[in-house]
Amino acid sequence: MTDYTTDSSEQPEEGELFERHRIIVDKGQTPLRLDKYLLMHIEGVSRTKIQAAAKADCILINGAPTKSNYKVKPNDIISVLLPEPPHECEVLPEEIPLNIVYEDDDVLVIDKQPGLVVHPGVGNYTGTLLNGLLYYFNDKKNRNGSSITPYLVHRIDKNTSGLLLIAKNEEAQIHLAKQFFDHTTERKYYALVWGDFADDFGTISGNIGRSVRDRKVMAVYPDGDHGKHAVTHWYVHERFGYITWIDCVLETGRTHQIRAHLKYIGHPLFNDEAYGGDQILKGTTFTKYKQFIANCFQILPRQALHAAVLGFEHPTTHQRLHFESQIPSDMQQVIEKWRNYAIGQKSLE
């Protein structure tokens, strides 16, 4: 009997989209090409995708990258990394505004607006970015003259704004997914968080997994007994006393990584309802201050998080590409309010 396990990343909103497989070949297996063998053991995968995965070093035999024409042998241990598990529901084209930052034959970079879900799922079967991409590509062809299909490599939350990378063919998707898996992409987020910091920079380390109390949110497990390894680096951008603007650089890409990590160290994102940031956590008890916070929440009715920087190696040219997104107007308005508030507080000292 083949020992076969699959680890499909369970990621409702934010995170990298991988499907990992580990197969131990039967003792009685006769020599067979690797691509043919995997077609028999991985449901819903094409031979083209397997060959592209092998070309991108996403298939390992006994720990070593292997080509698709390799003949599997008894007791071989096969590890496979494939991006984006099959869709759970039919996705139909819908006309949705897209802010396209960059596009060529292989990749598309989107600056996503807050409030837009990336992929259909429970409670959001329509009106997603993927629906909009299918509409956008509806009358377009790739370099081979065939229809273009958008392939997701990672996601950002519905209420997080900023840069998102889309592949336009399977080969590009697999190449890009490997970069996310190897942590060679560049990603920086702007975040407004509750409280001040004693230091100007720091690192948060701690496994992230689903909370045992609330399956809709993630929790940090510092002892590593649950969840997946996660590392977030943070740097103070500007201090406002009760609120701080920080830059977060991801070393890993787990679901809700920044949100969970910042809550764990006592600095939840400003107005992050799921992680407690929608309450007044720092400041005074004055009615005027409470109204000030209420006004800020009204301007920014979401968690204060923006994917500001995205860098990666182009899957075909291998050129390093770098993109930056300006902080959105809702966060900028709140920053200005806090900047003015901080100046007013200093004048009273």
C-alpha angles and dihedrals in degrees: 000000000000115000101227128173132170128200108195109183106244099217119154096183123344126039147062118306111230137148112200124194132189119191129179109203118235118259090238097048114133118219110285134166111266095234092052091046093051092048086061095047107037116064120227098005124130127224089239091057092048092050091047090050091052091049089053092050091249093131120070129187112201089341098311127105110255136194123238094250092061113124110234117229133199114287094013111151110222120197118189130186114197125172127232115009115233117289114266093213140024112275117210128196115262129178104247126159112255126194101212114196099176138359138177136150093291111028143033125197117203128192097214121212119226115263095038117118112218100213134019115258143134108337093005110067095143139027094048131138090254090056089052093048092053089053092047092051094041097105098026130099133205126234090279093053095251128122118280119240121193115231122197120222100174140355138221124206124274092249096039115092130207148060123003128177122221127187119218098203138024095254092055091045093054093046091050094044089056089055091053090046092050091045093235094130121098117233130168128174132197112224136179110209138181117259138013129279129232090214134045094232142007148156130249116206125179139118114266123213139145116296113252088217099047121020091197093070137048128239134202119243106192095184092060094236092127140019130020132304112269134177128186124182117204133194128188109245099175135347124222099172103245092030131041131199108218135176115227121203116196120222090175131021112226128158110282088351098157094040094050095041094050093048088049092058092045099258107103119183116273109265094001100152096188094053101038099263094121091078128078100262100164134028140046135323094235116128090229090057092048089053090049090055091046090053091050091050090051092052092045107033093175141051111299098243129126129179097226106167132038126176131172144146114266109247095227109025093033087219115147110246125197128190133183130193124203117240108269122252097252093056091040092054092051091047090054091050091051092044090055091044091053091049089051091050092052091051089059094053 
